[in-house]
């Protein structure tokens, strides 16, 4: 595959055509040191959802691959695995809920990071049996959006997750 040169200083190649595979020379980690361990575990679960979405693979297949061989220096935490397993059986329902209630933002037009955040966050607030309050969970996803996504993403993630909780009468 031929690649166009990346802008000077990024070290990241760009695909020559839409949908082309890209092999990255290196990754640039997000500044996650200010996040709690649970938030970092959520980010590791987000990585699995993001990869499955990007490669158009089943999320459990990607999870199995990550459990066998990880791209990170440390194994996938148990909490991250549990979050992916919580999301997987509800994936279709979650996508339908997000598409229905995102008001003028079809899933395919959302930034991929936001899509993964919303999918995992929806699974946790709608289907998780965690003792942590739903507001605290939404707050964690807002913090993650601040670190990983655009300036507008935290507000968007907050609004959509809260809307789903309110519609289900879970608040």
C-alpha positions in Angstrom: 0.0 0.0 0.0 1.3 3.4 -0.8 0.9 6.2 1.7 1.0 9.9 1.4 3.5 11.6 3.6 2.2 12.7 7.0 2.4 16.4 7.9 5.8 17.2 9.2 6.3 16.1 12.9 3.3 13.8 13.3 5.0 10.6 12.4 1.7 9.2 11.4 1.0 8.1 7.8 -2.3 8.9 6.0 -4.2 6.5 3.8 -4.1 7.3 0.1 -7.8 6.6 -0.3 -10.7 6.5 1.9 -11.0 3.2 3.8 -7.4 2.2 3.2 -5.5 0.4 5.9 -3.0 2.4 7.7 0.0 1.0 9.6 1.0 3.4 12.3 4.7 3.9 13.2 3.9 4.8 16.7 1.0 5.8 18.9 0.6 9.0 21.0 -0.9 8.1 24.4 -3.5 10.4 25.9 -2.8 12.2 29.1 -4.5 9.8 31.4 -2.5 10.3 34.5 -5.1 12.6 36.0 -7.8 9.8 35.6 -8.7 7.2 38.2 -7.8 3.5 37.7 -11.4 2.8 36.8 -11.4 5.5 34.1 -8.2 4.0 32.7 -9.8 0.6 32.6 -12.7 2.2 30.7 -10.3 3.6 28.2 -8.8 0.1 27.6 -12.4 -1.2 27.0 -13.0 1.8 24.6 -9.9 0.7 22.7 -11.5 -2.7 22.0 -14.8 -1.1 20.9 -12.9 1.5 18.8 -10.8 -1.3 17.1 -13.8 -3.4 16.4 -15.6 -0.5 14.9 -12.6 0.5 12.7 -12.0 -3.0 11.5 -15.8 -3.8 11.2 -15.3 -6.9 13.4 -17.4 -8.4 16.2 -16.4 -6.8 19.4 -16.0 -10.1 21.2 -13.7 -11.4 18.5 -11.5 -8.3 19.0 -11.7 -8.8 22.8 -10.5 -12.5 22.4 -7.6 -11.3 20.3 -6.7 -8.6 22.8 -6.8 -11.2 25.6 -4.4 -13.4 23.6 -2.1 -10.7 22.4 -2.3 -7.1 23.5 -0.8 -4.0 21.8 -0.3 -2.4 25.1 2.5 -3.1 27.5 0.2 -4.5 30.1 -2.6 -7.1 29.8 -6.2 -6.0 29.4 -7.6 -5.4 32.9 -10.4 -7.6 34.2 -12.7 -4.5 34.5 -12.1 -3.6 30.9 -13.0 -7.1 29.8 -16.2 -7.0 31.9 -17.3 -3.7 30.3 -16.8 -5.1 26.8 -18.7 -8.2 27.7 -21.5 -6.0 29.2 -21.7 -4.0 25.9 -21.6 -7.0 23.5 -25.1 -8.5 24.0 -26.8 -5.1 23.9 -24.9 -3.7 20.9 -27.8 -3.5 18.5 -30.2 -2.0 21.1 -27.6 0.5 22.1 -26.9 1.6 18.5 -30.7 1.9 17.9 -31.1 4.0 21.1 -28.2 6.3 20.2 -29.4 6.7 16.6 -32.9 7.5 17.8 -32.0 10.0 20.4 -28.9 11.7 19.1 -30.9 14.4 17.3 -29.5 15.0 13.8 -26.3 13.1 14.5 -26.4 9.7 12.8 -23.9 7.2 14.3 -21.8 7.1 11.1 -21.2 10.9 11.3 -20.1 10.9 14.9 -16.4 10.9 15.6 -15.3 7.3 16.1 -14.0 8.0 19.6 -17.4 9.6 20.6 -19.2 6.6 19.1 -17.1 4.2 21.3 -17.6 6.4 24.4 -21.4 6.6 23.9 -21.6 2.8 23.2 -19.7 1.8 26.3 -21.2 4.5 28.5 -24.7 3.5 27.4 -24.0 -0.1 28.2 -22.8 0.8 31.7 -25.6 3.2 32.6 -28.4 1.2 31.0 -27.4 -2.4 31.7 -24.7 -2.2 34.4 -25.5 -3.5 37.8 -22.7 -1.3 39.4 -23.3 0.2 42.8 -21.9 3.5 41.5 -24.6 6.0 40.7 -25.5 6.7 37.0 -24.5 10.3 37.4 -21.0 9.4 38.6 -20.7 7.0 35.6 -21.7 9.7 33.2 -19.3 12.0 34.9 -16.5 9.5 34.2 -17.3 9.3 30.5 -17.3 13.1 30.4 -13.8 13.2 31.9 -12.7 10.6 29.4 -14.2 12.6 26.5 -12.3 15.7 27.7 -9.0 13.7 27.5 -9.6 11.7 24.3 -11.9 13.7 22.0 -12.9 17.2 20.8 -13.8 20.2 22.9 -17.5 19.7 22.1 -17.6 16.0 22.9 -17.9 16.2 26.7 -21.2 18.2 26.4 -22.5 15.9 23.7 -21.6 12.7 25.6 -23.2 14.1 28.8 -26.4 15.2 27.0 -26.9 11.9 25.1 -26.2 9.6 28.0 -28.4 11.6 30.3 -31.2 11.6 27.8 -31.0 7.8 27.5 -31.1 7.5 31.3 -34.1 9.9 31.6 -36.0 8.2 28.8 -35.7 4.8 30.5 -36.7 6.4 33.8 -33.5 5.3 35.5 -32.4 8.7 37.0 
